[in-house]
């Protein structure tokens, strides 16, 4: 199972849980499973989350594969001025 790490304020939508293991083959599947487990997190995943898989940041990552031993970091969008 992949290790998922929520960065920033995302853990407020998971009851304070910032790290957990979850099985998913792609980022899309990961987001679906996260939204099922934590419904309040779902809308924030749809708004656009930066995804880092094993240290590499991906844009438009829906179909990026996730290995069983991967570490996936989810980062909220950062507003700019």
C-alpha positions as CSV (number, residue, x, y, z in Angstrom):
1,X,0.0,0.0,0.0
2,X,1.2,3.5,-0.8
3,X,1.9,5.9,2.1
4,X,-0.2,9.0,1.7
5,X,0.8,12.3,3.4
6,X,-1.4,15.3,3.6
7,X,0.4,18.6,3.7
8,X,-0.9,21.9,5.0
9,X,-4.5,22.4,6.0
10,X,-5.8,19.2,4.3
11,X,-5.7,17.2,7.5
12,X,-8.5,19.3,8.9
13,X,-10.8,17.4,6.5
14,X,-9.7,14.0,7.8
15,X,-10.2,14.5,11.5
16,X,-6.5,15.5,12.0
17,X,-5.0,12.5,10.3
18,X,-2.1,13.5,8.1
19,X,-0.6,10.2,7.2
20,X,-2.0,6.8,6.3
21,X,-1.6,3.8,4.0
22,X,-4.0,3.4,1.1
23,X,-4.1,1.1,-1.9
24,X,-4.5,2.8,-5.2
25,X,-3.1,2.2,-8.7
26,X,-3.4,5.8,-10.0
27,X,-3.9,9.3,-8.6
28,X,-7.5,9.3,-9.8
29,X,-8.2,6.1,-7.9
30,X,-6.4,7.5,-4.8
31,X,-8.6,10.6,-4.9
32,X,-11.8,8.5,-5.3
33,X,-10.8,6.4,-2.3
34,X,-9.9,9.4,-0.2
35,X,-13.2,11.1,-1.0
36,X,-15.1,7.9,0.0
37,X,-13.2,7.6,3.3
38,X,-13.2,11.4,4.0
39,X,-16.2,13.0,2.2
40,X,-15.3,16.5,3.4
41,X,-11.9,16.2,1.6
42,X,-13.5,15.3,-1.7
43,X,-14.3,18.8,-2.9
44,X,-10.8,20.0,-2.1
45,X,-9.3,17.2,-4.2
46,X,-11.4,18.4,-7.2
47,X,-10.2,22.0,-6.8
48,X,-6.7,21.1,-7.7
49,X,-4.1,19.5,-5.5
50,X,-0.4,19.3,-6.2
51,X,0.7,15.7,-6.2
52,X,4.2,14.5,-5.4
53,X,4.9,10.8,-6.0
54,X,8.2,9.6,-4.6
55,X,9.5,13.1,-4.6
56,X,8.4,14.1,-8.2
57,X,5.7,16.7,-8.5
58,X,3.1,16.0,-11.2
59,X,0.8,18.4,-13.0
60,X,-2.5,17.0,-14.2
61,X,-1.6,13.8,-12.4
62,X,-5.0,11.9,-12.8
63,X,-3.4,8.9,-14.6
64,X,0.0,8.9,-12.9
65,X,0.7,5.4,-11.6
66,X,1.2,4.8,-7.9
67,X,3.4,2.0,-6.8
68,X,2.6,-0.2,-3.9
69,X,5.7,1.2,-2.0
70,X,5.2,4.8,-3.2
71,X,5.0,7.8,-0.9
72,X,2.4,10.3,-2.2
73,X,2.3,13.8,-0.8
74,X,-0.9,15.9,-1.4
75,X,-0.4,19.7,-1.2
76,X,-3.2,22.3,-1.4
77,X,-3.0,25.0,-4.0
78,X,-1.1,28.0,-2.9
79,X,-2.7,31.3,-3.6
80,X,-0.6,34.0,-5.1
81,X,-0.9,37.7,-5.6
